[in-house]
Structure formats: structure tokens, C-alpha cells
Amino acid sequence: MTTTSPELKLEPAADTLRAWALDEDLKRTVLANPALAAAAARIARRYTAGETVDQAIDAARAGMRRGHTASIDYVGESIRDAATARRETDVFLRLVEAVRAADVPATISFDLSHVGSLVDRDLGLAHARELAAATADLGTALVISAEGSDRTDLVLDLHEALSAEFDHVGITLQARLHRTPQDLRRVLRHPGPVRLVKGAFLEPESVAYRRDSAELTDAYLAQTAELLDARHPVFLATHDDELVATLRERHGAALTEPGVEFEMLLGLGTELLDQLHGEGFATREYLIFGDEWWLYVLNRIAEDPTRVITALADLRP
């Protein structure tokens, strides 16, 4: 008799949640219903800093009091209208000025598709170039977020174009994509930090390793080793305590070198991040704000479908 591991039993639920994250019709239906929208917003609150720039700054300060720097992302993606992309870029620029005024040591993170790359490649690049110029004197980084594998070539191309002009522009790589080892070697030619994540998007197994697979763990460990060997700035973005323990066993003091940080998302991994800070590691809390949290929040729950139980508890008035 064969048995099925708990991870495999949860994988169909995770895939369903990831499909819902990408379902624009479902999103519109839920958010158009006042009762459903209010319930969804209560669930989202655990994972977001709020809807405004000021709330994001307040959340960053709260993290600083616990010893963490911040990475702030005005959440959104897949903008397909030039005027909207311009308005969203202006929100990012207001965020940059708020970070400067508050003297908060925060990186700014963003999706290229949020600032117009799907409307037109050159429009996305122009808006991203504005953000890079605005953040150049902050003494921190501007980090491009990962998107689905169908957009990876566009993301890498625009990162390369920005890196030719600015040395503080970083990029997010997904360890689970089969292509990432080659992409990493391309990215290592540029000085900006690499944010290494497992990867949360719904992808076929021909493109990516399964979540919670041994192959994904091995890929993450191998890519971390390559980044550390190259002495390249890296944000090790994971809430997996077993993976963190393995990283510590394998790399020890190398994880305390300048430019090496552990990063975890607001509302997830809080105790582990606090513990790492207390033990002398550089730590960063990634937080999002804005009202376009649908994809982000569903992907966070999909990473561990047992979080659905927490979501149900959060529905209490």
C-alpha cells in the first residue's frame, strides 16, 4: 500500500489558490460584492501594511523598532493602460519622497508590469528609469519583483537596461524555475542585489519544480552558494525554518557578511526573523501597501494552504 505525503495532498489546494489569484473575473466578482469585499479585506489585513503611503511608513518604522530594515512595495501588476501606469508610477515617486523624509532605510520594490511594461516595453522602462533616478541617492536599493515565467525575459531585459545606468537596481529570481541557474549568471554581471525567493506563481512542472519538493530546496541552496561565493549582495527571502537552518549549517559566518540579509514578509515568519536579528544576522521585513492585494494575498495563502484556517479565523468581526 502506498501513502501520500501531506505536502502532496495540499498541492491541489495550493494550485487552486494560485489559479484564483490569477482569475481577474473572480477578483472583480468578489470585490464588487460589498459583503464579500469586506470579508476579503479582513483576510488581507494580516499580510498588508494598509492602503496608503503613510501606513507603509508606519509599518516600516514598527519593523525598525524590532531591528529590521524594510522593503516597501506598492502592490499591483498587469497594468494595461498607459494613463494608469503613469498614475501608479507617481504613487511610487511619492513613496520615495516619503521614505526620504522619514529617513527610513527601506528599499523600494515594484513589478515592471505595474508601471507599464505590458502596455509598451519602452514605457515600462521609462517609468522604471524614473524610479531608479529618484532612489539613486537613498543609499539603498530599487528591487524589481518577479512575475510569471512568461514575463521573465522581459523582466531580465529591462533589469539589464537599468543596470547599465544605475548600480543600485536589484532583481528577484525564483529558485524553482528551471531556467534560473542561467539567469543568475546573467544577473551576476550587474552590481544590484539579488532577492532570492522560492517562487509562488502557478507554473507547469515543465517550467518549475514543485513547491515543497527536494529539487526546489536543492536549487535554492545551490543558488545561494553561488551568490555567496561571488560575494554578491543577496536577500535570502524565505520563511522556511528548515531551509534557514540548512543555510546556517552550510554557510555559517558567511551569512553575516556585509550585503547578506534574511528577508521575510510582513505577517509571516515574524518570530523567526526576530530570532535571526537577535542572533546577529541582518534582517529585512518586506511589506506591501495599496488596494490591489488580491494576487499577493492569495499567493501567500497558497504557499501554505493550511493558512486558509487562519483566514477563516480572521473573518471574525
C-alpha positions in Angstrom: 0.0 0.0 0.0 1.3 3.4 -0.9 0.8 6.6 1.1 0.6 10.2 0.0 2.6 12.8 1.9 0.7 15.7 3.5 2.5 18.1 1.1 1.2 16.3 -2.0 -2.3 16.2 -0.5 -2.1 20.0 -0.1 -0.7 20.7 -3.6 -4.1 20.6 -5.4 -5.4 23.2 -2.9 -2.3 25.3 -3.5 -2.8 25.2 -7.2 -6.4 26.2 -6.9 -5.5 29.2 -4.8 -2.8 30.2 -7.3 -5.4 29.9 -10.1 -7.8 32.1 -8.1 -5.0 34.6 -7.7 -4.8 35.0 -11.5 -8.5 34.9 -12.1 -9.5 38.5 -12.9 -13.2 37.7 -13.3 -13.3 36.1 -9.8 -11.5 39.1 -8.4 -14.0 41.5 -9.9 -16.9 39.5 -8.7 -15.7 39.3 -5.1 -14.7 42.9 -4.9 -17.9 44.1 -6.4 -19.9 42.5 -3.7 -19.7 44.7 -0.5 -20.0 41.8 1.9 -17.5 39.6 0.1 -15.1 42.5 -0.4 -15.3 43.3 3.3 -14.5 39.7 4.2 -11.6 39.5 1.7 -10.2 42.8 3.1 -10.2 41.3 6.6 -8.2 38.3 5.4 -5.8 40.6 3.5 -5.1 42.8 6.5 -2.8 40.2 8.1 -0.4 40.4 5.1 -0.6 44.1 4.2 0.6 47.4 5.8 -2.6 49.2 4.7 -3.6 51.2 1.7 -1.6 54.4 2.0 2.0 55.6 1.8 1.7 56.9 5.4 0.6 53.4 6.6 3.5 51.8 4.8 6.0 54.2 6.5 4.4 53.5 9.9 4.8 49.7 9.3 8.4 50.2 8.3 9.1 52.1 11.5 7.4 49.3 13.5 9.8 46.8 11.9 12.7 49.1 12.6 11.9 49.1 16.3 12.3 45.3 16.2 15.7 45.8 14.5 14.7 45.1 10.8 15.2 47.3 7.8 12.3 47.4 5.3 11.4 46.7 1.7 8.3 48.5 0.7 6.2 47.6 -2.3 3.1 49.5 -3.6 1.3 46.3 -4.7 -0.1 45.9 -8.2 0.7 44.3 -11.5 -0.5 43.8 -15.1 -1.5 47.4 -15.9 -2.6 47.6 -19.5 -3.4 51.3 -19.8 -0.7 54.0 -20.2 -2.5 56.6 -18.2 -3.0 54.2 -15.3 0.7 53.2 -15.4 1.6 56.9 -15.2 -0.6 57.3 -12.1 0.8 54.3 -10.4 4.4 55.4 -11.1 3.5 58.7 -9.5 2.5 56.8 -6.3 5.9 55.1 -6.3 7.5 58.5 -6.6 5.5 59.8 -3.6 6.6 56.7 -1.7 10.3 57.5 -2.5 9.8 61.0 -1.1 8.1 59.8 2.0 11.0 57.3 2.6 13.4 60.1 2.2 11.5 62.5 4.5 11.0 59.8 7.2 14.7 58.7 7.0 13.6 55.1 6.8 16.3 52.7 5.5 13.9 51.0 3.1 14.4 49.5 -0.4 11.6 50.1 -2.9 10.3 47.0 -4.7 8.0 47.0 -7.7 6.6 44.9 -10.6 7.6 46.2 -14.0 4.1 45.4 -15.3 2.7 47.7 -12.6 4.5 50.7 -14.3 3.6 49.9 -17.8 5.9 47.2 -19.3 2.9 45.3 -20.7 1.5 48.4 -22.3 4.8 49.0 -24.0 8.3 47.9 -23.2 9.8 51.4 -23.6 7.0 52.9 -21.5 7.8 50.5 -18.6 11.5 51.2 -19.0 11.0 54.9 -18.9 8.9 54.8 -15.7 11.3 52.4 -14.1 14.2 54.7 -15.0 12.3 57.5 -13.2 12.1 55.3 -10.1 15.8 54.4 -10.4 16.8 58.1 -10.7 14.6 59.1 -7.7 16.1 56.4 -5.5 19.7 56.7 -6.5 20.7 58.9 -3.6 18.8 57.0 -0.9 21.7 54.7 -0.1 19.5 51.7 -0.6 18.2 49.6 -3.5 15.4 49.6 -6.0 14.4 45.9 -6.5 12.4 44.6 -9.4 9.9 41.9 -8.4 9.5 38.5 -10.0 6.5 37.9 -12.3 5.2 34.8 -14.1 7.7 32.8 -16.2 6.1 34.1 -19.4 7.4 37.6 -18.4 10.9 36.6 -17.2 12.7 37.5 -20.4 11.1 41.0 -20.4 12.0 41.5 -16.7 15.6 40.4 -17.2 16.0 42.6 -20.3 14.7 45.7 -18.6 16.8 45.0 -15.5 19.8 44.8 -17.7 19.0 48.1 -19.4 18.5 49.8 -16.0 21.7 48.3 -14.6 23.7 49.9 -17.4 22.8 53.3 -15.9 22.3 52.6 -12.2 24.2 50.4 -9.8 21.6 50.1 -7.1 18.9 48.3 -9.2 18.3 44.8 -8.0 16.2 41.9 -9.2 14.1 39.0 -7.8 14.9 35.5 -9.0 12.7 32.4 -8.4 14.7 29.4 -7.4 12.1 27.0 -8.6 12.3 27.9 -12.3 14.4 25.5 -14.3 16.0 28.5 -16.2 17.2 30.3 -13.1 20.8 29.0 -12.9 21.4 30.5 -16.3 19.5 33.7 -15.4 21.6 34.0 -12.2 24.9 34.0 -14.2 23.5 36.8 -16.3 22.4 38.8 -13.3 25.7 38.4 -11.5 27.3 40.7 -14.2 25.5 43.6 -12.5 26.1 45.1 -9.0 22.5 45.4 -7.7 21.2 42.9 -5.1 19.5 39.6 -5.9 16.4 38.8 -3.9 16.2 35.0 -4.0 12.7 33.5 -3.5 11.3 30.1 -4.0 8.6 31.4 -6.3 4.9 31.5 -5.8 3.3 31.5 -9.2 1.3 28.8 -10.8 3.7 27.1 -13.2 3.8 23.8 -15.1 6.3 21.2 -14.0 8.0 21.6 -17.4 8.9 25.1 -16.3 9.4 24.9 -12.5 10.0 22.5 -9.6 7.0 21.7 -7.4 6.7 23.7 -4.3 8.0 21.9 -1.2 10.0 19.5 -3.4 13.5 18.3 -2.7 14.5 19.6 -6.1 13.4 23.1 -5.2 15.3 23.0 -1.9 18.4 21.9 -3.7 18.0 24.6 -6.3 17.7 27.3 -3.6 20.7 26.1 -1.7 22.8 25.9 -4.9 21.9 29.4 -6.0 22.6 30.8 -2.5 26.0 29.2 -2.6 26.7 30.7 -6.0 25.7 34.2 -4.7 27.8 33.9 -1.5 30.8 32.6 -3.4 30.5 35.6 -5.7 30.2 37.9 -2.7 27.2 39.4 -4.4 24.5 41.3 -2.3 21.6 39.0 -1.6 18.3 39.0 0.2 17.5 35.4 1.2 13.8 35.6 1.1 12.2 32.6 2.8 10.0 31.7 5.8 11.0 28.0 5.6 12.7 27.4 9.0 14.2 24.1 7.9 15.7 25.8 4.8 17.1 28.6 7.1 18.6 26.0 9.4 20.3 24.3 6.5 21.6 27.6 5.1 23.1 28.3 8.6 24.7 24.8 8.8 26.3 25.1 5.4 27.4 28.7 5.3 27.8 29.8 9.0 29.6 33.1 9.3 29.3 33.8 5.5 25.7 34.7 6.2 26.8 37.6 8.4 29.0 39.2 5.7 28.0 42.7 4.5 25.3 42.6 1.8 23.8 39.3 3.0 20.3 39.6 4.6 17.4 37.4 5.5 14.1 38.8 4.4 10.6 37.8 5.4 7.1 39.1 4.6 5.0 41.1 6.9 2.7 38.8 8.7 4.8 35.7 8.0 7.9 34.4 9.7 7.8 37.2 12.3 9.2 35.1 15.2 12.0 33.6 13.0 13.0 37.0 11.6 13.2 38.4 15.2 15.2 35.4 16.3 17.7 35.8 13.4 18.1 39.5 14.2 18.8 38.6 17.9 21.5 36.2 16.8 23.3 38.9 14.8 22.1 38.4 11.2 21.0 41.3 9.0 17.2 41.2 8.6 14.6 42.8 6.4 10.8 42.9 6.5 9.0 43.0 3.2 5.7 44.9 3.3 3.2 45.9 0.8 0.5 48.6 0.8 -2.3 49.5 -1.6 -5.7 48.1 -2.5 -4.5 45.7 -5.3 -3.6 43.0 -2.9 -5.7 40.2 -4.4 -2.9 38.3 -6.3 -0.3 38.9 -3.5 -2.5 37.6 -0.6 -3.8 34.6 -2.4 -0.3 33.6 -3.4 0.8 33.9 0.3 -2.0 31.6 1.4 -1.2 29.2 -1.5 2.4 28.8 -0.2 0.9 27.0 2.8 -2.8 26.1 2.2 -3.3 25.5 6.0 -3.3 29.3 6.2 -6.9 29.0 5.0 -7.7 28.1 8.6 -6.1 31.3 9.8 -8.0 33.2 7.1 -11.3 31.8 8.4 -10.3 32.9 11.9 -9.5 36.4 10.6 -13.1 36.6 9.3 -14.3 37.1 12.8 -15.7 40.7 13.2 
